């Protein structure tokens, strides 16, 4: 008999006698015991089904697995953070200024963070935090977006010894502009004394994972879908009939490509642009300290493409570089659309 489940059985309305029973026939003795066991089993199943699900169970298991294997950062796919990350287009929420977002729960602790984006596109999710313990598993859910990982973002973050640290926890695709609800979870009982969240930020990310490297003739095709759009309104338009950078209505919005060069030398820079608003905007093309300029042409339509020669740049050694297209003036309702930028070796 399951005496350790007595409170549960009493709650279910069962009457159990603890006094010695008289000898009875075997079949009449086993019947109530079997019924009680079945009732207990059914109650256990019901309690298990109705028990609240801990959203951190998987994260804690992941944390334990990392601790046991000790693989550290080996094989990490986390994108490196730039020291010169632009501010344009970054959507940030400062938790220091609004501590009311913290909600301690029975089995986990939760931060409820309201955010809002002005455009669709891909973003890296960055958190800034202080952590006294060696490591901690966290989860991030963002309503109104599609996690590139296929589900909840999960991350094992490192201790900071009392200092602030920033790290990316994953990447999302925001399907449309507007409000986003962000929830960050940590295990229960952590509290401000051990973990303190300072900021959550959405940092513009490349619109595709294409690695930009030279073709057989040594040229580089910097396509629109490989750009990082540091912008509030300008964005990559994925429709097949467009496949370009559009909505370029703000002068301070700019596009940037990261690419690898294997052969040093001079490269001619050609911008394939379209404009149906009269043209005339002045635009800079920047590669490190080198700066080129061109004037946007009216091509008769924003998706009617025309190549514009911006000039030449010199790449002195193999390596990874960034090229940015930055408007300097805006003429008309929109600056231009861009299909691609081509760097061709100068023979």
C-alpha positions in Angstrom: 0.0 0.0 0.0 1.2 3.5 -0.9 1.2 5.1 2.6 3.6 7.9 1.4 0.7 9.1 -0.9 -1.8 9.4 2.0 -2.4 13.1 1.6 -3.0 12.7 -2.1 -5.5 9.8 -1.6 -7.3 11.7 1.1 -7.6 14.6 -1.2 -9.2 12.3 -3.8 -11.8 11.3 -1.3 -10.5 7.8 -0.6 -10.8 6.3 2.9 -7.9 4.2 4.2 -7.7 2.3 7.5 -4.4 1.9 9.2 -5.6 -0.6 11.8 -4.8 -4.3 11.2 -7.3 -6.0 8.9 -9.0 -9.3 9.6 -8.1 -12.2 7.4 -10.3 -12.3 4.3 -10.3 -14.1 1.1 -7.4 -13.3 -1.2 -9.6 -12.0 -4.0 -11.5 -9.5 -1.8 -8.2 -8.4 -0.2 -6.5 -7.5 -3.5 -9.4 -5.7 -5.1 -9.3 -2.4 -3.1 -5.5 -2.3 -3.3 -5.6 -2.6 -7.0 -8.2 0.1 -7.3 -6.2 2.4 -5.1 -3.0 1.8 -7.1 -4.8 2.6 -10.3 -6.2 5.8 -8.8 -2.8 6.9 -7.6 -1.3 6.2 -11.1 -4.1 8.2 -12.8 -3.6 11.1 -10.3 0.2 11.0 -10.9 -0.4 11.2 -14.7 -2.9 14.1 -14.3 -0.5 16.1 -12.0 2.4 15.5 -14.5 0.2 16.8 -17.4 -1.0 19.8 -15.5 2.4 20.8 -14.0 3.8 24.1 -15.4 6.5 23.6 -18.0 9.9 25.2 -17.0 11.1 27.1 -20.1 14.7 26.8 -18.8 14.9 23.1 -18.6 16.6 22.7 -22.0 19.0 25.7 -21.3 20.0 24.2 -18.0 20.7 20.8 -19.6 22.8 22.6 -22.3 24.7 24.4 -19.6 25.4 21.1 -17.8 26.5 19.4 -21.0 29.0 22.2 -21.7 30.3 22.0 -18.1 30.9 18.3 -18.4 32.6 18.3 -21.8 34.7 21.4 -21.1 34.8 22.4 -24.8 34.9 26.1 -24.0 34.7 28.3 -27.1 36.0 25.6 -29.4 34.0 25.7 -32.6 31.9 28.7 -31.6 29.8 30.2 -34.4 29.1 33.4 -32.4 29.8 36.5 -34.7 32.6 38.6 -33.5 31.6 42.0 -32.1 33.1 45.0 -33.8 34.8 47.7 -31.8 33.4 50.3 -34.3 29.8 49.0 -34.5 27.7 51.8 -36.0 24.7 53.1 -34.0 22.4 53.7 -37.0 19.6 51.2 -37.1 20.4 49.6 -33.7 17.2 49.1 -31.6 18.1 49.1 -27.9 16.3 48.9 -24.6 18.1 50.1 -21.5 17.1 48.0 -18.6 19.0 50.2 -16.1 16.5 53.0 -16.8 13.4 50.7 -16.4 13.9 48.0 -13.8 10.1 47.3 -13.7 10.6 44.8 -16.5 12.0 42.2 -14.1 9.5 39.5 -13.0 10.6 36.7 -10.6 8.6 33.5 -11.1 8.3 30.3 -9.2 10.8 28.3 -11.3 12.5 31.0 -13.4 13.1 34.7 -13.6 11.9 36.7 -16.5 12.5 40.1 -18.1 9.7 41.5 -20.2 11.1 44.1 -22.6 9.0 46.2 -25.1 10.8 47.1 -28.3 9.9 48.5 -31.7 11.5 48.3 -35.1 11.0 50.7 -38.0 11.7 48.1 -40.8 11.9 44.4 -41.5 15.2 42.6 -41.8 17.8 40.4 -40.0 19.2 41.4 -36.6 21.7 39.9 -34.2 20.3 39.9 -30.6 22.8 41.4 -28.2 22.6 41.5 -24.4 24.8 43.5 -22.1 25.0 42.1 -18.6 27.0 41.6 -15.3 27.4 38.0 -14.0 29.2 37.0 -10.8 28.9 33.2 -11.3 31.2 31.4 -13.8 28.4 30.7 -16.3 24.6 30.9 -16.8 22.1 29.5 -19.3 19.7 32.1 -20.7 16.8 31.9 -23.2 15.3 34.7 -25.3 11.9 34.7 -27.0 10.9 37.5 -29.3 7.2 37.6 -30.5 6.8 39.1 -34.0 10.1 37.6 -35.3 11.4 34.4 -36.7 14.5 33.0 -34.8 17.1 32.0 -37.4 17.9 29.0 -35.2 14.3 27.7 -35.7 13.1 28.3 -32.1 13.9 30.0 -28.8 17.4 31.6 -28.7 19.6 29.9 -26.2 23.0 30.9 -24.9 25.5 29.9 -22.2 26.9 33.3 -21.1 30.2 33.7 -19.2 30.9 35.2 -15.9 32.2 38.8 -15.9 33.7 39.1 -12.4 31.6 42.2 -11.7 32.3 43.9 -15.0 29.9 44.5 -17.9 30.0 42.3 -20.9 28.1 42.2 -24.2 27.4 39.1 -26.3 25.2 37.9 -29.1 22.6 35.3 -28.2 21.4 34.5 -31.7 19.9 36.0 -34.8 16.3 36.8 -35.8 14.4 37.9 -38.8 11.8 40.7 -38.2 9.0 40.2 -40.6 7.5 43.6 -40.4 8.0 47.0 -38.7 6.2 47.6 -35.4 6.2 46.5 -31.7 8.1 43.4 -30.6 7.7 41.7 -27.2 11.0 40.3 -25.9 11.2 37.9 -23.0 14.6 36.9 -21.4 14.6 33.9 -19.0 17.1 32.8 -16.4 16.9 30.0 -13.8 15.0 30.7 -10.6 16.7 32.2 -7.6 19.4 34.1 -9.6 18.3 37.6 -8.7 20.1 40.9 -9.1 22.8 39.9 -6.7 24.3 37.4 -9.2 23.0 38.4 -12.7 22.1 41.9 -13.8 20.7 42.6 -17.3 21.7 46.1 -18.5 20.5 46.2 -22.1 19.0 44.2 -24.9 19.7 45.4 -28.4 18.8 44.3 -32.0 21.9 45.0 -34.2 21.5 44.9 -38.0 23.0 41.8 -39.5 23.8 40.8 -43.1 20.6 39.8 -45.0 22.2 36.5 -46.2 25.0 34.2 -45.1 26.7 34.4 -48.5 30.5 34.6 -48.2 31.7 37.3 -50.5 34.9 36.2 -52.3 36.4 36.9 -55.7 35.1 35.1 -58.8 37.4 33.4 -61.4 38.3 36.7 -63.0 39.1 38.3 -59.6 36.1 40.5 -59.4 33.7 40.8 -56.5 29.9 40.9 -56.7 28.6 42.7 -53.7 24.9 41.8 -54.0 22.1 43.6 -52.2 21.1 40.5 -50.2 24.7 40.3 -48.7 24.6 43.9 -47.3 24.2 44.9 -43.7 21.7 47.7 -43.7 22.6 50.2 -41.0 19.4 52.0 -41.3 16.0 53.0 -39.9 14.1 52.8 -43.2 16.3 51.6 -46.0 16.2 47.8 -46.2 16.7 44.7 -48.4 13.6 44.0 -50.6 13.5 40.2 -51.1 10.8 40.0 -53.8 12.2 38.4 -57.0 11.2 41.4 -59.1 13.1 43.7 -56.8 16.0 41.9 -55.0 17.6 45.2 -54.1 18.2 47.8 -51.4 15.2 50.1 -51.3 13.2 52.5 -49.2 16.2 54.7 -49.2 14.5 57.8 -48.0 16.8 58.8 -45.2 20.2 60.4 -45.9 21.8 58.9 -42.7 20.9 55.3 -43.7 23.8 53.4 -45.3 24.7 49.9 -46.6 27.9 48.0 -45.9 29.4 44.8 -47.3 32.1 42.6 -45.8 34.2 40.7 -48.3 37.5 38.9 -48.7 40.3 39.8 -51.2 42.9 37.3 -52.2 44.7 39.4 -54.8 45.9 42.9 -53.9 45.8 45.7 -56.5 43.5 48.4 -57.9 39.8 47.8 -58.4 37.3 49.7 -60.4 34.1 50.3 -58.4 30.7 50.2 -60.3 27.4 50.8 -58.5 24.3 49.3 -60.2 21.6 51.7 -59.2 18.1 52.7 -60.1 16.1 55.9 -59.5 12.8 57.2 -60.7 12.7 60.4 -58.6 14.9 62.7 -60.7 18.3 61.5 -59.4 20.9 64.0 -58.4 21.7 62.8 -54.9 25.4 62.8 -53.9 26.7 59.5 -52.6 30.0 58.3 -51.2 31.6 54.9 -51.5 34.1 54.3 -48.7 36.7 51.6 -48.2 38.8 52.3 -45.1 40.3 55.8 -45.5 39.5 55.8 -49.3 36.5 57.7 -50.5 34.9 57.8 -53.9 31.9 59.9 -54.9 29.2 59.6 -57.6 25.9 61.3 -58.5 22.7 59.2 -58.7 21.3 58.9 -62.2 17.6 59.0 -63.0 17.1 55.7 -64.8 13.3 56.0 -65.3 12.4 53.7 -62.5 13.8 52.4 -59.2 14.2 48.9 -60.5 15.6 50.0 -63.9 19.3 49.4 -63.3 22.2 51.3 -64.7 25.9 50.9 -63.9 27.6 54.0 -62.5 31.4 54.2 -62.3 32.4 55.6 -58.9 36.2 55.4 -59.5 39.0 53.1 -58.3 40.3 51.9 -54.9 43.6 50.3 -54.0 43.7 47.1 -51.8 47.3 46.7 -50.7 47.2 43.2 -49.2 44.9 40.1 -49.0 42.4 40.1 -46.2 38.9 41.0 -45.1 37.5 44.5 -45.9 34.3 46.5 -45.6 32.9 48.8 -48.2 30.1 51.2 -47.3 27.7 53.2 -49.5 26.7 56.4 -47.7 24.5 59.1 -49.1 25.7 62.7 -48.5 22.7 64.6 -50.0 19.2 63.6 -50.8 17.5 65.0 -53.9 13.8 64.2 -54.2 11.6 61.8 -52.3 14.2 58.9 -52.3 17.9 58.6 -53.0 18.1 55.4 -55.1 17.8 51.6 -55.1 20.9 49.5 -55.4 21.1 46.1 -57.1 24.8 45.4 -56.5 28.2 46.9 -56.3 31.0 45.4 -58.4 34.7 45.6 -57.7 36.7 44.6 -60.9 40.5 44.3 -61.0 42.2 47.0 -63.1 44.6 45.4 -65.5 
